Amino acid sequence: GFTAKAAQKICFFPFQISVLLLLFLFISGITWPRYAMPEIWKIIGAIIPSTWGIEGFVRMNTTGASISDVHDAFINLWILTGIYFITACLAYRYQIWKDKKRGFRGKIEENYQI
């Protein structure tokens, strides 16, 4: 029982990561051209930083483009950085609020185990 459940959690997590990485790889446009993708996949790909990073990297490597040539990808990466930073701050603030609501005072008990 316990061993099987632990093994299932350990084996399933890398599988999820593998599926996400494959999806990100296809959406980024490195294995399939973005112009040939349906519009919905382009929109989903726009919120994944690897899409813009790969686009800029490939253009710089293949055509010798400079930073000014990949300006759009560079700006999009900074916009995503700001959005993800704000999202992380809001999620952290929500977690603190939830802990205070439950009565957590900021000290973990000595016998506490994860």
C-alpha positions, 0 to 999 in steps of 0.5 A: 500500500504505502510503498506503491503510493510513494512509487506512484507519486515519484514516477508520475511527477517526472512523467508530468514534467516530460509531457509539459516539456514536450508541449513547450518544445512544440509550441515554442516553434523550434520543432514546428514553425509558428506560422503553421500553427493554429491561432490558439497554439500561438496564443498559448505559446505567447505566455511561455517564456521559452517561445520568445527565448528560443525565437530570439536565440534561433534568429541570433544564431542562424542569421547573426541578428543583434539584440535590436533585431530581436527587440520584440522577443526581448521586450516580450520576455521582460513583459512576461517577467513582470507578469510572472513576478506580480503573479508570484507576489500575489500568490505569496500574499494570498498564502500569507493571508490564508495562514493568518486566517488559520491562526498560524503565528510564524513559528513551526513546531519542532516535531513538524515533518513534511 
